[in-house]
Amino acid sequence: MAKITYIEHGGTEHVVDVANGLTVMEGARDNGIPGIEADCGGACACSTCHVYVHPDWVAKLPAKEDMEEDMLDFAFEPNPERSRLTCQIKVTDALDGLIVQMPEKQI
C-alpha cells in the first residue's frame, strides 16, 4: 500500500492509500480524484491520465516505455522530464509518498 498525493491544477490536494498492484490512475479513479479522466481505461491509448510527477520522484519511477512516450505527445503541455501517464505507473511500497499534479486540462 502506498500513500499518494494527487494535486489538482488549482492546488487542492487529495491524499489516498492505493493498494499495491493497482496503477496510479486506478487509485485516482477508485477514490474519485478529479482531473484524471482515464478515457481509455488504462490501455495507454490516450493521454487523459497525464500528470506532472513531483521533481523529487522523477528519478524514483520506472523509465517510460516507448508507447507511453508516444502517447505523451498528445497530452496537454507535456513536460519532457516530469510528465507521465498514471496508467503506466504500478503502485508498490516503494511509491509511498508519491506526489503527482494534474495539468490544467486533459486532452
Secondary structure, 3 states (H helix, E strand, C coil): CEEEEEECCCCCEEEEEECCCCEHHHHHHHCCCCCCCCCCCCCCCCCCCEEEECCCCHHHCCCCCHHHHHHHCCCCCCCCCCEEEHHHCECCHHHCCCEEECCCCCC
